[in-house]
Amino acid sequence: MWETYPIPPQRHLTPLLSRSTMYNIKEVDSMAGSVLPIRLDPVLKKRLTAKAKAEGRSVSEQVRYYALLAMIAEENPDLPLSMIQDILEGDEQAKQGLLEPYPWGVL
């Protein structure tokens, strides 16, 4: 009733650890559960690619950035998108030590 098919030999496959990658092994292991294949409309993909190049990001990084913006905007509907972007930029500047004290009361 059930047909069985022989499993082909997998001699042509390269083990993951011997593949060349731009990530170190610890990063690859931690990213293993973070892969999410999605299908994009070709026009949307072109727009994402253009925006990613303009912003100095990869397409994947741009999609992650837009997902982050969308989640923050959904959680804070009273904040305009430009303010959310400025807050994220300020947070990154703070992480890089680029903060300057604000001179209160000085005109």
C-alpha positions in Angstrom: 0.0 0.0 0.0 2.7 2.5 1.0 5.5 3.0 -1.4 9.0 3.6 0.0 11.6 5.6 -1.8 15.3 5.2 -1.2 17.0 8.2 0.4 19.7 9.5 -2.0 23.2 9.8 -0.6 24.1 13.3 0.6 27.8 13.3 -0.4 27.3 16.6 -2.4 26.3 18.6 0.7 28.8 20.7 2.5 28.7 20.7 6.3 27.7 24.1 7.8 31.0 24.6 9.7 33.1 24.2 6.6 31.1 26.8 4.6 32.6 30.2 4.4 30.5 32.8 6.1 30.8 36.4 7.1 29.6 35.6 10.7 31.6 33.8 13.3 30.2 30.4 14.5 28.7 31.8 17.7 26.7 34.4 15.7 25.5 31.7 13.2 24.4 29.5 16.1 22.4 32.3 17.7 20.9 33.3 14.4 19.7 29.8 13.6 16.2 30.4 15.0 15.9 33.9 13.6 15.5 33.1 9.9 12.1 33.9 8.5 11.7 33.4 4.7 9.1 35.8 3.3 7.9 36.4 -0.2 8.0 40.0 -1.4 6.3 41.6 -4.4 9.1 42.4 -6.9 8.2 46.2 -6.8 8.4 46.2 -3.0 11.7 44.3 -3.1 13.1 46.9 -5.5 11.9 49.7 -3.3 13.4 48.0 -0.2 16.7 47.5 -2.0 16.9 51.1 -3.1 16.1 52.4 0.4 18.5 49.9 2.0 21.4 51.1 -0.2 20.5 54.8 0.5 20.6 54.1 4.2 23.7 51.9 4.1 21.9 48.8 5.2 21.4 45.3 3.7 17.9 44.5 2.6 17.5 42.2 5.6 18.6 45.0 8.0 16.2 47.4 6.3 13.3 44.9 6.8 14.2 44.5 10.4 14.4 48.3 10.9 11.0 48.8 9.3 9.6 46.0 11.5 11.0 47.7 14.6 9.5 51.0 13.5 6.1 49.4 12.9 6.1 47.7 16.3 7.0 50.9 18.1 4.5 52.9 16.1 1.8 50.4 16.9 2.6 50.5 20.6 2.7 54.3 20.6 0.0 55.6 18.2 0.3 59.1 19.6 3.9 59.6 18.4 4.6 60.6 14.8 7.0 58.4 12.8 9.6 61.1 12.6 9.8 61.4 16.4 10.2 57.6 16.7 13.1 57.7 14.2 14.7 60.6 16.1 14.4 58.8 19.4 16.0 55.7 17.9 18.8 57.8 16.4 19.3 59.6 19.7 19.5 56.2 21.5 22.2 55.1 19.1 24.1 58.4 19.6 24.0 57.8 23.3 25.4 54.3 22.9 28.3 55.8 21.0 29.0 58.5 23.6 27.9 61.4 21.5 25.7 63.1 24.1 26.1 66.8 24.9 24.7 68.4 28.0 21.8 70.7 27.4 22.4 74.2 28.8 19.1 74.9 30.7 18.1 78.5 31.0 20.6 79.7 28.4 19.2 81.7 25.5 
